[in-house]
Amino acid sequence: MIFVSYNHNDQDLIDMIARRLEVEFGRDNIFYDGWSIQPGESIIGQMDYGLEKYSTFFFMLSSDSLKSKMVTKEWQAALIRQLHNDDLKFIPVRIDDCKPPAILADQLYIDLYGEGLDSAVAKMKNVVNTIQEEQNKVIRDLETDNLIVQGIAGSGKTTVALHRIAFLLYRINNLSSNNILIFSP
């Protein structure tokens, strides 16, 4: 899941970005509070859900987001998760003339402010697609007979495993569903 962290003062720009990502990846694969939190739902509960499920976290860096306590909680929680799981991507996206926090000084960020919307969104899509390419390598691996697909809840393990089974059944002539065993919680 893609998590978009931003301050509401930047909403017009972020809405354009989210809609472009939606076309490529689908609304259900993006945590954007504009459509991910419905009336009557717990804001904190839904934010927690999004932070637990993300595989790519886009931190929209702006003067306003850097002053926001809520955005700070989001990006710091995401950064901590990423430090413990190399499969998670934490990507700052600079959207105005601001300086990233010192702890992010070593991270290359996407510079929407300097490069423009089209270039930045293309780079964001590329980051997400790179993750999908890695999943595709697992799905199409013909060298490994036995494969264990591991990951945290919501990371796409079941999807990868089922796609791999379908690929192998299609690709290997003498393989049938009787030759496949799945262990799952």
NUDRENLUM-750408 format. One line per field, with one value per residue: x, y, z of N, C-alpha, C in turn; residue number from 0. Coordinates in steps of 0.1 Angstrom, whole numbers, plus 5000, padded with zeros to 4 digits. Layout:
n_X	(X/...)
n_Y	(Y/...)
n_Z	(Z/...)
ca_X	(X/...)
ca_Y	(Y/...)
ca_Z	(Z/...)
c_X	(X/...)
c_Y	(Y/...)
c_Z	(Z/...)
i	(NUM/...)
This chain:
n_X	(5008/5004/5013/5003/5016/5009/5003/4972/4971/4984/4967/4954/4974/4984/4962/4960/4983/4977/4955/4967/4984/4964/4952/4972/4977/4954/4927/4923/4948/4962/4968/4953/4941/4920/4902/4905/4896/4865/4834/4825/4844/4873/4898/4924/4926/4923/4945/4965/4961/4968/4995/5005/5001/5015/5037/5051/5060/5052/5065/5054/5071/5069/5068/5046/5040/5062/5058/5036/5022/5008/5016/5043/5042/5033/5054/5076/5069/5066/5093/5106/5095/5105/5132/5135/5127/5137/5123/5104/5096/5107/5101/5109/5093/5098/5078/5077/5097/5116/5136/5147/5142/5170/5175/5169/5188/5206/5191/5180/5157/5126/5122/5098/5092/5114/5116/5091/5056/5049/5074/5080/5058/5062/5086/5077/5059/5077/5092/5073/5067/5092/5092/5072/5084/5103/5086/5076/5099/5100/5077/5081/5103/5120/5140/5139/5127/5112/5096/5095/5073/5075/5066/5053/5019/4997/5015/5015/5020/5003/4991/5014/5022/4999/4999/5024/5018/4998/5014/5033/5017/5008/5031/5047/5045/5039/5030/5005/4976/4976/5002/5009/5014/5002/5010/4994/4985)
n_Y	(4988/5022/5050/5083/5111/5142/5177/5194/5220/5218/5204/5208/5205/5179/5164/5163/5148/5124/5115/5110/5089/5071/5064/5048/5028/5022/5030/5015/5007/5028/5048/5075/5102/5117/5100/5076/5077/5076/5093/5090/5071/5062/5085/5083/5055/5047/5059/5046/5020/5025/5031/5007/4990/5000/4999/5016/5048/5080/5110/5141/5168/5200/5234/5237/5210/5203/5216/5205/5186/5161/5151/5149/5128/5108/5105/5099/5075/5059/5060/5047/5021/5014/5013/4989/4971/4963/4960/4980/5012/5045/5076/5109/5137/5167/5195/5222/5252/5242/5230/5197/5176/5171/5144/5132/5139/5123/5110/5107/5127/5132/5159/5177/5204/5216/5202/5199/5189/5167/5153/5146/5130/5109/5098/5090/5070/5052/5044/5029/5009/4996/4981/4964/4951/4936/4918/4905/4891/4871/4858/4847/4831/4804/4787/4780/4754/4750/4774/4800/4825/4853/4879/4910/4915/4924/4929/4918/4891/4868/4875/4875/4848/4834/4843/4833/4805/4803/4811/4791/4768/4774/4775/4752/4721/4694/4699/4700/4711/4692/4689/4710/4727/4747/4765/4785/4811)
n_Z	(5000/4993/5011/5017/5031/5044/5049/5055/5045/5021/5004/4979/4959/4967/4963/4935/4929/4943/4928/4903/4910/4917/4892/4882/4902/4915/4937/4961/4968/4978/5006/5013/5030/5022/5008/5022/5048/5062/5070/5104/5110/5129/5130/5140/5143/5116/5104/5118/5108/5081/5084/5093/5071/5050/5021/5006/5016/5011/5020/5021/5019/5032/5041/5058/5064/5079/5102/5113/5139/5136/5111/5116/5135/5118/5098/5113/5126/5103/5094/5114/5112/5087/5091/5104/5085/5055/5031/5030/5017/5022/5012/5009/4995/4982/4982/4984/4990/5012/5040/5045/5074/5097/5103/5079/5061/5047/5028/4995/4980/4962/4942/4938/4939/4926/4902/4890/4886/4868/4864/4890/4898/4880/4889/4914/4907/4895/4918/4932/4912/4910/4933/4927/4905/4919/4932/4910/4901/4920/4916/4890/4891/4881/4889/4916/4935/4959/4978/5001/5011/5028/5052/5066/5078/5053/5034/5009/5005/5001/4976/4960/4963/4953/4926/4918/4919/4899/4877/4876/4872/4847/4832/4836/4822/4833/4858/4883/4902/4922/4930/4946/4976/5001/5030/5053/5076)
ca_X	(5000/5011/5008/5007/5016/5009/4996/4960/4973/4989/4958/4951/4985/4985/4950/4964/4993/4970/4947/4976/4988/4952/4951/4982/4978/4941/4924/4924/4962/4967/4962/4952/4930/4909/4893/4907/4889/4851/4827/4822/4855/4883/4909/4937/4925/4926/4959/4973/4959/4976/5009/5008/5000/5023/5050/5058/5055/5056/5064/5053/5079/5066/5069/5034/5040/5072/5053/5024/5024/5003/5025/5055/5040/5032/5066/5085/5064/5070/5107/5110/5092/5114/5145/5134/5122/5143/5113/5096/5103/5103/5105/5105/5090/5098/5068/5079/5111/5118/5147/5143/5147/5184/5176/5167/5198/5213/5181/5177/5143/5120/5121/5087/5094/5125/5115/5077/5047/5050/5086/5080/5049/5068/5095/5070/5054/5089/5096/5063/5069/5104/5088/5064/5093/5109/5076/5075/5110/5097/5066/5085/5115/5119/5152/5137/5116/5104/5097/5088/5070/5074/5064/5043/5005/4993/5027/5013/5025/4993/4990/5026/5021/4989/5004/5034/5012/4992/5025/5039/5008/5007/5045/5053/5035/5036/5026/4991/4973/4978/5016/5012/5010/5003/5008/4991/4978)
ca_Y	(5000/5035/5060/5097/5119/5156/5187/5198/5232/5214/5194/5209/5198/5165/5157/5161/5137/5112/5111/5104/5076/5063/5059/5038/5018/5019/5037/5006/5005/5041/5054/5090/5104/5122/5089/5064/5078/5079/5098/5081/5062/5067/5091/5077/5041/5045/5063/5035/5009/5028/5030/4993/4983/5007/4994/5028/5059/5093/5121/5153/5178/5214/5243/5234/5196/5202/5223/5197/5175/5149/5147/5144/5115/5098/5102/5093/5061/5052/5058/5036/5008/5012/5009/4975/4963/4968/4960/4992/5024/5058/5085/5123/5144/5181/5202/5237/5256/5239/5221/5184/5174/5167/5130/5127/5145/5113/5104/5114/5130/5136/5173/5183/5219/5220/5195/5200/5178/5155/5146/5140/5119/5098/5092/5083/5057/5043/5038/5018/4999/4989/4971/4954/4943/4926/4908/4898/4882/4860/4850/4841/4823/4790/4780/4775/4744/4753/4789/4805/4839/4859/4894/4914/4915/4934/4932/4912/4877/4860/4878/4870/4833/4829/4846/4823/4793/4804/4812/4778/4759/4777/4774/4738/4712/4683/4704/4702/4716/4682/4690/4723/4727/4760/4767/4799/4813)
ca_Z	(5000/4992/5021/5013/5043/5040/5057/5048/5037/5008/4999/4964/4952/4970/4956/4921/4930/4947/4917/4893/4915/4917/4879/4880/4912/4921/4950/4972/4971/4983/5018/5012/5040/5014/5005/5030/5061/5059/5081/5114/5113/5138/5123/5145/5139/5101/5102/5123/5098/5069/5087/5095/5059/5039/5016/5002/5023/5005/5030/5014/5026/5029/5053/5066/5069/5089/5115/5118/5148/5131/5100/5123/5141/5107/5091/5123/5128/5091/5093/5124/5106/5075/5097/5108/5074/5042/5020/5030/5011/5028/5002/5010/4983/4986/4974/4984/4993/5026/5043/5051/5088/5097/5102/5065/5053/5039/5019/4983/4979/4950/4943/4930/4939/4916/4889/4885/4890/4859/4867/4904/4898/4872/4898/4925/4901/4893/4931/4935/4902/4914/4943/4919/4898/4928/4934/4897/4901/4929/4909/4877/4894/4877/4895/4930/4936/4971/4980/5013/5010/5042/5053/5076/5074/5043/5025/4996/5005/4995/4962/4953/4963/4943/4913/4915/4916/4886/4867/4875/4866/4832/4826/4837/4816/4841/4871/4885/4915/4932/4933/4952/4990/5007/5044/5055/5088)
c_X	(5009/5005/5013/5005/5018/5002/4984/4961/4978/4979/4955/4962/4986/4973/4954/4974/4986/4962/4955/4981/4976/4950/4960/4980/4964/4939/4926/4939/4969/4960/4964/4940/4918/4898/4894/4900/4875/4845/4823/4833/4865/4895/4922/4937/4928/4940/4968/4973/4968/4991/5014/5009/5009/5035/5058/5052/5061/5054/5065/5059/5074/5068/5058/5035/5051/5068/5041/5028/5019/5012/5038/5054/5039/5046/5076/5082/5068/5085/5112/5107/5101/5128/5146/5130/5127/5134/5104/5103/5098/5109/5100/5103/5089/5088/5069/5094/5113/5130/5143/5149/5161/5185/5174/5177/5205/5203/5179/5162/5139/5117/5110/5088/5104/5122/5101/5069/5048/5062/5085/5070/5055/5078/5088/5064/5065/5093/5086/5065/5081/5101/5080/5073/5100/5099/5075/5087/5107/5086/5071/5098/5113/5131/5149/5125/5106/5107/5089/5086/5067/5072/5054/5029/5003/5005/5025/5017/5015/4991/5002/5026/5011/4993/5015/5028/5006/5003/5030/5030/5007/5020/5050/5042/5030/5032/5011/4988/4975/4993/5019/5006/5012/5000/5005/4983/4963)
c_Y	(5012/5044/5074/5105/5133/5164/5192/5211/5230/5205/5196/5202/5183/5157/5154/5149/5124/5106/5105/5091/5066/5057/5047/5026/5014/5026/5028/5004/5018/5045/5069/5094/5110/5112/5076/5065/5083/5085/5087/5071/5069/5072/5084/5062/5039/5049/5052/5023/5012/5027/5016/4986/4989/4998/5005/5040/5072/5104/5134/5165/5192/5221/5239/5220/5195/5208/5214/5186/5161/5143/5142/5130/5104/5095/5096/5078/5053/5050/5048/5022/5004/5008/4995/4965/4969/4968/4972/5004/5036/5068/5099/5129/5159/5189/5217/5240/5254/5230/5209/5184/5168/5152/5124/5132/5135/5107/5113/5115/5133/5151/5179/5198/5223/5214/5196/5187/5166/5147/5139/5129/5107/5091/5084/5070/5047/5037/5027/5007/4991/4978/4960/4945/4932/4915/4899/4888/4869/4851/4842/4833/4809/4781/4774/4766/4747/4767/4792/4820/4844/4874/4897/4914/4927/4937/4926/4898/4868/4862/4873/4854/4828/4832/4836/4810/4793/4804/4798/4768/4761/4773/4760/4728/4701/4687/4705/4707/4705/4682/4703/4722/4741/4759/4782/4800/4815)
c_Z	(5000/5003/5017/5026/5040/5050/5049/5041/5023/5000/4984/4956/4954/4964/4941/4920/4932/4935/4905/4897/4914/4903/4876/4889/4918/4935/4962/4976/4976/4996/5016/5020/5033/5010/5014/5044/5058/5071/5091/5118/5122/5130/5127/5141/5124/5098/5107/5113/5086/5072/5089/5081/5048/5034/5010/5009/5016/5016/5022/5022/5022/5042/5063/5072/5080/5102/5121/5127/5143/5120/5106/5129/5130/5102/5101/5125/5115/5090/5103/5118/5095/5080/5100/5096/5061/5030/5019/5024/5018/5019/5005/4996/4987/4976/4975/4989/5008/5028/5050/5066/5087/5096/5088/5056/5043/5028/5007/4982/4965/4951/4933/4928/4928/4902/4882/4888/4881/4862/4880/4904/4891/4881/4909/4919/4899/4907/4934/4925/4905/4924/4936/4911/4906/4931/4922/4896/4909/4921/4897/4879/4891/4882/4909/4930/4948/4975/4993/5011/5024/5041/5063/5070/5064/5034/5011/4994/4997/4980/4954/4952/4953/4929/4909/4912/4902/4875/4865/4869/4851/4825/4825/4833/4826/4855/4872/4899/4926/4937/4941/4967/4995/5022/5046/5068/5086)
i	(0/1/2/3/4/5/6/7/8/9/10/11/12/13/14/15/16/17/18/19/20/21/22/23/24/25/26/27/28/29/30/31/32/33/34/35/36/37/38/39/40/41/42/43/44/45/46/47/48/49/50/51/52/53/54/55/56/57/58/59/60/61/62/63/64/65/66/67/68/69/70/71/72/73/74/75/76/77/78/79/80/81/82/83/84/85/86/87/88/89/90/91/92/93/94/95/96/97/98/99/100/101/102/103/104/105/106/107/108/109/110/111/112/113/114/115/116/117/118/119/120/121/122/123/124/125/126/127/128/129/130/131/132/133/134/135/136/137/138/139/140/141/142/143/144/145/146/147/148/149/150/151/152/153/154/155/156/157/158/159/160/161/162/163/164/165/166/167/168/169/170/171/172/173/174/175/176/177/178/179/180/181/182/183/184)
